Amino acid sequence: MYQTVNDVKMIEEKAKKEQADEKKARRVVQEATKTNLKHENKNGSHK
């Protein structure tokens, strides 16, 4: 399959953006988990 330099650059940009989005999502999940754990500890709701 033949790709132009432009195609390759576009693919690389898209990949970078997806990676950044993934990192962001991971950070959000981590923060949410931390917050959730803090609330659980305060409420003493250990199962």
mmCIF file of the N, C-alpha and C atoms, coordinates in Angstrom:
data_MODEL
# 
_entry.id   MODEL 
# 
loop_
_atom_site.group_PDB 
_atom_site.id 
_atom_site.type_symbol 
_atom_site.label_atom_id 
_atom_site.label_alt_id 
_atom_site.label_comp_id 
_atom_site.label_asym_id 
_atom_site.label_entity_id 
_atom_site.label_seq_id 
_atom_site.pdbx_PDB_ins_code 
_atom_site.Cartn_x 
_atom_site.Cartn_y 
_atom_site.Cartn_z 
_atom_site.occupancy 
_atom_site.B_iso_or_equiv 
_atom_site.pdbx_formal_charge 
_atom_site.auth_seq_id 
_atom_site.auth_comp_id 
_atom_site.auth_asym_id 
_atom_site.auth_atom_id 
_atom_site.pdbx_PDB_model_num 
ATOM 1   N N  . MET A 1 1  ? 0.840   -1.182 0.000  1.00 0.00 ? 1  MET A N  1 
ATOM 2   C CA . MET A 1 1  ? 0.000   0.000  0.000  1.00 0.00 ? 1  MET A CA 1 
ATOM 3   C C  . MET A 1 1  ? 0.887   1.248  0.000  1.00 0.00 ? 1  MET A C  1 
ATOM 4   N N  . TYR A 1 2  ? 0.593   2.163  -0.896 1.00 0.00 ? 2  TYR A N  1 
ATOM 5   C CA . TYR A 1 2  ? 1.404   3.362  -1.043 1.00 0.00 ? 2  TYR A CA 1 
ATOM 6   C C  . TYR A 1 2  ? 0.792   4.528  -0.278 1.00 0.00 ? 2  TYR A C  1 
ATOM 7   N N  . GLN A 1 3  ? 1.604   5.192  0.528  1.00 0.00 ? 3  GLN A N  1 
ATOM 8   C CA . GLN A 1 3  ? 1.115   6.356  1.276  1.00 0.00 ? 3  GLN A CA 1 
ATOM 9   C C  . GLN A 1 3  ? 2.000   7.561  1.006  1.00 0.00 ? 3  GLN A C  1 
ATOM 10  N N  . THR A 1 4  ? 1.390   8.716  0.892  1.00 0.00 ? 4  THR A N  1 
ATOM 11  C CA . THR A 1 4  ? 2.159   9.935  0.698  1.00 0.00 ? 4  THR A CA 1 
ATOM 12  C C  . THR A 1 4  ? 2.680   10.409 2.051  1.00 0.00 ? 4  THR A C  1 
ATOM 13  N N  . VAL A 1 5  ? 3.639   11.326 2.001  1.00 0.00 ? 5  VAL A N  1 
ATOM 14  C CA . VAL A 1 5  ? 4.209   11.880 3.230  1.00 0.00 ? 5  VAL A CA 1 
ATOM 15  C C  . VAL A 1 5  ? 3.105   12.535 4.057  1.00 0.00 ? 5  VAL A C  1 
ATOM 16  N N  . ASN A 1 6  ? 2.177   13.201 3.372  1.00 0.00 ? 6  ASN A N  1 
ATOM 17  C CA . ASN A 1 6  ? 1.060   13.852 4.062  1.00 0.00 ? 6  ASN A CA 1 
ATOM 18  C C  . ASN A 1 6  ? 0.225   12.851 4.837  1.00 0.00 ? 6  ASN A C  1 
ATOM 19  N N  . ASP A 1 7  ? -0.063  11.713 4.203  1.00 0.00 ? 7  ASP A N  1 
ATOM 20  C CA . ASP A 1 7  ? -0.854  10.666 4.862  1.00 0.00 ? 7  ASP A CA 1 
ATOM 21  C C  . ASP A 1 7  ? -0.157  10.213 6.140  1.00 0.00 ? 7  ASP A C  1 
ATOM 22  N N  . VAL A 1 8  ? 1.135   9.979  6.030  1.00 0.00 ? 8  VAL A N  1 
ATOM 23  C CA . VAL A 1 8  ? 1.903   9.501  7.184  1.00 0.00 ? 8  VAL A CA 1 
ATOM 24  C C  . VAL A 1 8  ? 1.862   10.531 8.308  1.00 0.00 ? 8  VAL A C  1 
ATOM 25  N N  . LYS A 1 9  ? 2.042   11.810 7.959  1.00 0.00 ? 9  LYS A N  1 
ATOM 26  C CA . LYS A 1 9  ? 2.007   12.873 8.976  1.00 0.00 ? 9  LYS A CA 1 
ATOM 27  C C  . LYS A 1 9  ? 0.649   12.921 9.651  1.00 0.00 ? 9  LYS A C  1 
ATOM 28  N N  . MET A 1 10 ? -0.409  12.791 8.868  1.00 0.00 ? 10 MET A N  1 
ATOM 29  C CA . MET A 1 10 ? -1.759  12.818 9.428  1.00 0.00 ? 10 MET A CA 1 
ATOM 30  C C  . MET A 1 10 ? -1.968  11.659 10.388 1.00 0.00 ? 10 MET A C  1 
ATOM 31  N N  . ILE A 1 11 ? -1.498  10.480 9.994  1.00 0.00 ? 11 ILE A N  1 
ATOM 32  C CA . ILE A 1 11 ? -1.637  9.284  10.837 1.00 0.00 ? 11 ILE A CA 1 
ATOM 33  C C  . ILE A 1 11 ? -0.866  9.479  12.144 1.00 0.00 ? 11 ILE A C  1 
ATOM 34  N N  . GLU A 1 12 ? 0.355   10.029 12.041 1.00 0.00 ? 12 GLU A N  1 
ATOM 35  C CA . GLU A 1 12 ? 1.164   10.263 13.239 1.00 0.00 ? 12 GLU A CA 1 
ATOM 36  C C  . GLU A 1 12 ? 0.480   11.251 14.178 1.00 0.00 ? 12 GLU A C  1 
ATOM 37  N N  . GLU A 1 13 ? -0.074  12.322 13.619 1.00 0.00 ? 13 GLU A N  1 
ATOM 38  C CA . GLU A 1 13 ? -0.772  13.320 14.436 1.00 0.00 ? 13 GLU A CA 1 
ATOM 39  C C  . GLU A 1 13 ? -1.959  12.696 15.151 1.00 0.00 ? 13 GLU A C  1 
ATOM 40  N N  . LYS A 1 14 ? -2.706  11.877 14.415 1.00 0.00 ? 14 LYS A N  1 
ATOM 41  C CA . LYS A 1 14 ? -3.886  11.224 14.987 1.00 0.00 ? 14 LYS A CA 1 
ATOM 42  C C  . LYS A 1 14 ? -3.455  10.300 16.131 1.00 0.00 ? 14 LYS A C  1 
ATOM 43  N N  . ALA A 1 15 ? -2.378  9.559  15.913 1.00 0.00 ? 15 ALA A N  1 
ATOM 44  C CA . ALA A 1 15 ? -1.882  8.635  16.934 1.00 0.00 ? 15 ALA A CA 1 
ATOM 45  C C  . ALA A 1 15 ? -1.456  9.403  18.186 1.00 0.00 ? 15 ALA A C  1 
ATOM 46  N N  . LYS A 1 16 ? -0.765  10.532 17.996 1.00 0.00 ? 16 LYS A N  1 
ATOM 47  C CA . LYS A 1 16 ? -0.331  11.343 19.133 1.00 0.00 ? 16 LYS A CA 1 
ATOM 48  C C  . LYS A 1 16 ? -1.533  11.837 19.918 1.00 0.00 ? 16 LYS A C  1 
ATOM 49  N N  . LYS A 1 17 ? -2.547  12.303 19.198 1.00 0.00 ? 17 LYS A N  1 
ATOM 50  C CA . LYS A 1 17 ? -3.743  12.836 19.840 1.00 0.00 ? 17 LYS A CA 1 
ATOM 51  C C  . LYS A 1 17 ? -4.439  11.732 20.634 1.00 0.00 ? 17 LYS A C  1 
ATOM 52  N N  . GLU A 1 18 ? -4.539  10.545 20.042 1.00 0.00 ? 18 GLU A N  1 
ATOM 53  C CA . GLU A 1 18 ? -5.193  9.429  20.730 1.00 0.00 ? 18 GLU A CA 1 
ATOM 54  C C  . GLU A 1 18 ? -4.432  9.049  21.992 1.00 0.00 ? 18 GLU A C  1 
ATOM 55  N N  . GLN A 1 19 ? -3.097  9.069  21.898 1.00 0.00 ? 19 GLN A N  1 
ATOM 56  C CA . GLN A 1 19 ? -2.280  8.748  23.073 1.00 0.00 ? 19 GLN A CA 1 
ATOM 57  C C  . GLN A 1 19 ? -2.518  9.763  24.182 1.00 0.00 ? 19 GLN A C  1 
ATOM 58  N N  . ALA A 1 20 ? -2.565  11.035 23.803 1.00 0.00 ? 20 ALA A N  1 
ATOM 59  C CA . ALA A 1 20 ? -2.786  12.099 24.783 1.00 0.00 ? 20 ALA A CA 1 
ATOM 60  C C  . ALA A 1 20 ? -4.155  11.937 25.432 1.00 0.00 ? 20 ALA A C  1 
ATOM 61  N N  . ASP A 1 21 ? -5.159  11.629 24.619 1.00 0.00 ? 21 ASP A N  1 
ATOM 62  C CA . ASP A 1 21 ? -6.513  11.430 25.145 1.00 0.00 ? 21 ASP A CA 1 
ATOM 63  C C  . ASP A 1 21 ? -6.545  10.257 26.117 1.00 0.00 ? 21 ASP A C  1 
ATOM 64  N N  . GLU A 1 22 ? -5.800  9.209  25.771 1.00 0.00 ? 22 GLU A N  1 
ATOM 65  C CA . GLU A 1 22 ? -5.764  8.019  26.630 1.00 0.00 ? 22 GLU A CA 1 
ATOM 66  C C  . GLU A 1 22 ? -5.130  8.359  27.977 1.00 0.00 ? 22 GLU A C  1 
ATOM 67  N N  . LYS A 1 23 ? -4.032  9.118  27.944 1.00 0.00 ? 23 LYS A N  1 
ATOM 68  C CA . LYS A 1 23 ? -3.369  9.528  29.185 1.00 0.00 ? 23 LYS A CA 1 
ATOM 69  C C  . LYS A 1 23 ? -4.308  10.359 30.035 1.00 0.00 ? 23 LYS A C  1 
ATOM 70  N N  . LYS A 1 24 ? -5.031  11.274 29.367 1.00 0.00 ? 24 LYS A N  1 
ATOM 71  C CA . LYS A 1 24 ? -5.970  12.141 30.070 1.00 0.00 ? 24 LYS A CA 1 
ATOM 72  C C  . LYS A 1 24 ? -7.051  11.304 30.743 1.00 0.00 ? 24 LYS A C  1 
ATOM 73  N N  . ALA A 1 25 ? -7.577  10.349 30.011 1.00 0.00 ? 25 ALA A N  1 
ATOM 74  C CA . ALA A 1 25 ? -8.645  9.493  30.537 1.00 0.00 ? 25 ALA A CA 1 
ATOM 75  C C  . ALA A 1 25 ? -8.139  8.704  31.738 1.00 0.00 ? 25 ALA A C  1 
ATOM 76  N N  . ARG A 1 26 ? -6.920  8.195  31.625 1.00 0.00 ? 26 ARG A N  1 
ATOM 77  C CA . ARG A 1 26 ? -6.340  7.420  32.718 1.00 0.00 ? 26 ARG A CA 1 
ATOM 78  C C  . ARG A 1 26 ? -6.206  8.288  33.964 1.00 0.00 ? 26 ARG A C  1 
ATOM 79  N N  . ARG A 1 27 ? -5.761  9.536  33.759 1.00 0.00 ? 27 ARG A N  1 
ATOM 80  C CA . ARG A 1 27 ? -5.585  10.459 34.876 1.00 0.00 ? 27 ARG A CA 1 
ATOM 81  C C  . ARG A 1 27 ? -6.931  10.741 35.538 1.00 0.00 ? 27 ARG A C  1 
ATOM 82  N N  . VAL A 1 28 ? -7.950  10.936 34.728 1.00 0.00 ? 28 VAL A N  1 
ATOM 83  C CA . VAL A 1 28 ? -9.288  11.210 35.260 1.00 0.00 ? 28 VAL A CA 1 
ATOM 84  C C  . VAL A 1 28 ? -9.764  10.036 36.108 1.00 0.00 ? 28 VAL A C  1 
ATOM 85  N N  . VAL A 1 29 ? -9.551  8.831  35.607 1.00 0.00 ? 29 VAL A N  1 
ATOM 86  C CA . VAL A 1 29 ? -9.969  7.632  36.346 1.00 0.00 ? 29 VAL A CA 1 
ATOM 87  C C  . VAL A 1 29 ? -9.207  7.536  37.664 1.00 0.00 ? 29 VAL A C  1 
ATOM 88  N N  . GLN A 1 30 ? -7.903  7.787  37.620 1.00 0.00 ? 30 GLN A N  1 
ATOM 89  C CA . GLN A 1 30 ? -7.097  7.733  38.847 1.00 0.00 ? 30 GLN A CA 1 
ATOM 90  C C  . GLN A 1 30 ? -7.596  8.742  39.871 1.00 0.00 ? 30 GLN A C  1 
ATOM 91  N N  . GLU A 1 31 ? -7.849  9.968  39.418 1.00 0.00 ? 31 GLU A N  1 
ATOM 92  C CA . GLU A 1 31 ? -8.327  11.012 40.324 1.00 0.00 ? 31 GLU A CA 1 
ATOM 93  C C  . GLU A 1 31 ? -9.669  10.623 40.923 1.00 0.00 ? 31 GLU A C  1 
ATOM 94  N N  . ALA A 1 32 ? -10.556 10.111 40.090 1.00 0.00 ? 32 ALA A N  1 
ATOM 95  C CA . ALA A 1 32 ? -11.884 9.710  40.551 1.00 0.00 ? 32 ALA A CA 1 
ATOM 96  C C  . ALA A 1 32 ? -11.762 8.595  41.584 1.00 0.00 ? 32 ALA A C  1 
ATOM 97  N N  . THR A 1 33 ? -10.860 7.662  41.336 1.00 0.00 ? 33 THR A N  1 
ATOM 98  C CA . THR A 1 33 ? -10.664 6.540  42.255 1.00 0.00 ? 33 THR A CA 1 
ATOM 99  C C  . THR A 1 33 ? -10.140 7.049  43.593 1.00 0.00 ? 33 THR A C  1 
ATOM 100 N N  . LYS A 1 34 ? -9.160  7.949  43.539 1.00 0.00 ? 34 LYS A N  1 
ATOM 101 C CA . LYS A 1 34 ? -8.598  8.517  44.770 1.00 0.00 ? 34 LYS A CA 1 
ATOM 102 C C  . LYS A 1 34 ? -9.681  9.214  45.572 1.00 0.00 ? 34 LYS A C  1 
ATOM 103 N N  . THR A 1 35 ? -10.451 10.050 44.893 1.00 0.00 ? 35 THR A N  1 
ATOM 104 C CA . THR A 1 35 ? -11.519 10.805 45.552 1.00 0.00 ? 35 THR A CA 1 
ATOM 105 C C  . THR A 1 35 ? -12.523 9.855  46.173 1.00 0.00 ? 35 THR A C  1 
ATOM 106 N N  . ASN A 1 36 ? -12.884 8.835  45.430 1.00 0.00 ? 36 ASN A N  1 
ATOM 107 C CA . ASN A 1 36 ? -13.856 7.856  45.893 1.00 0.00 ? 36 ASN A CA 1 
ATOM 108 C C  . ASN A 1 36 ? -13.338 7.150  47.145 1.00 0.00 ? 36 ASN A C  1 
ATOM 109 N N  . LEU A 1 37 ? -12.071 6.768  47.130 1.00 0.00 ? 37 LEU A N  1 
ATOM 110 C CA . LEU A 1 37 ? -11.494 6.079  48.281 1.00 0.00 ? 37 LEU A CA 1 
ATOM 111 C C  . LEU A 1 37 ? -11.490 6.981  49.505 1.00 0.00 ? 37 LEU A C  1 
ATOM 112 N N  . LYS A 1 38 ? -11.167 8.267  49.310 1.00 0.00 ? 38 LYS A N  1 
ATOM 113 C CA . LYS A 1 38 ? -11.162 9.209  50.430 1.00 0.00 ? 38 LYS A CA 1 
ATOM 114 C C  . LYS A 1 38 ? -12.545 9.291  51.051 1.00 0.00 ? 38 LYS A C  1 
ATOM 115 N N  . HIS A 1 39 ? -13.567 9.393  50.217 1.00 0.00 ? 39 HIS A N  1 
ATOM 116 C CA . HIS A 1 39 ? -14.941 9.484  50.713 1.00 0.00 ? 39 HIS A CA 1 
ATOM 117 C C  . HIS A 1 39 ? -15.319 8.216  51.472 1.00 0.00 ? 39 HIS A C  1 
ATOM 118 N N  . GLU A 1 40 ? -14.919 7.075  50.931 1.00 0.00 ? 40 GLU A N  1 
ATOM 119 C CA . GLU A 1 40 ? -15.255 5.804  51.592 1.00 0.00 ? 40 GLU A CA 1 
ATOM 120 C C  . GLU A 1 40 ? -14.591 5.727  52.961 1.00 0.00 ? 40 GLU A C  1 
ATOM 121 N N  . ASN A 1 41 ? -13.340 6.189  53.044 1.00 0.00 ? 41 ASN A N  1 
ATOM 122 C CA . ASN A 1 41 ? -12.633 6.153  54.318 1.00 0.00 ? 41 ASN A CA 1 
ATOM 123 C C  . ASN A 1 41 ? -13.298 7.058  55.344 1.00 0.00 ? 41 ASN A C  1 
ATOM 124 N N  . LYS A 1 42 ? -13.740 8.231  54.916 1.00 0.00 ? 42 LYS A N  1 
ATOM 125 C CA . LYS A 1 42 ? -14.409 9.166  55.824 1.00 0.00 ? 42 LYS A CA 1 
ATOM 126 C C  . LYS A 1 42 ? -15.713 8.573  56.337 1.00 0.00 ? 42 LYS A C  1 
ATOM 127 N N  . ASN A 1 43 ? -16.438 7.922  55.455 1.00 0.00 ? 43 ASN A N  1 
ATOM 128 C CA . ASN A 1 43 ? -17.742 7.371  55.821 1.00 0.00 ? 43 ASN A CA 1 
ATOM 129 C C  . ASN A 1 43 ? -17.615 6.040  56.548 1.00 0.00 ? 43 ASN A C  1 
ATOM 130 N N  . GLY A 1 44 ? -16.421 5.479  56.552 1.00 0.00 ? 44 GLY A N  1 
ATOM 131 C CA . GLY A 1 44 ? -16.205 4.202  57.215 1.00 0.00 ? 44 GLY A CA 1 
ATOM 132 C C  . GLY A 1 44 ? -17.003 3.079  56.582 1.00 0.00 ? 44 GLY A C  1 
ATOM 133 N N  . SER A 1 45 ? -17.206 3.178  55.284 1.00 0.00 ? 45 SER A N  1 
ATOM 134 C CA . SER A 1 45 ? -18.008 2.145  54.611 1.00 0.00 ? 45 SER A CA 1 
ATOM 135 C C  . SER A 1 45 ? -17.101 1.088  53.983 1.00 0.00 ? 45 SER A C  1 
ATOM 136 N N  . HIS A 1 46 ? -16.392 0.368  54.840 1.00 0.00 ? 46 HIS A N  1 
ATOM 137 C CA . HIS A 1 46 ? -15.564 -0.734 54.340 1.00 0.00 ? 46 HIS A CA 1 
ATOM 138 C C  . HIS A 1 46 ? -16.396 -2.003 54.319 1.00 0.00 ? 46 HIS A C  1 
ATOM 139 N N  . LYS A 1 47 ? -16.279 -2.722 53.227 1.00 0.00 ? 47 LYS A N  1 
ATOM 140 C CA . LYS A 1 47 ? -17.087 -3.946 53.112 1.00 0.00 ? 47 LYS A CA 1 
ATOM 141 C C  . LYS A 1 47 ? -16.239 -5.171 53.375 1.00 0.00 ? 47 LYS A C  1 
# 
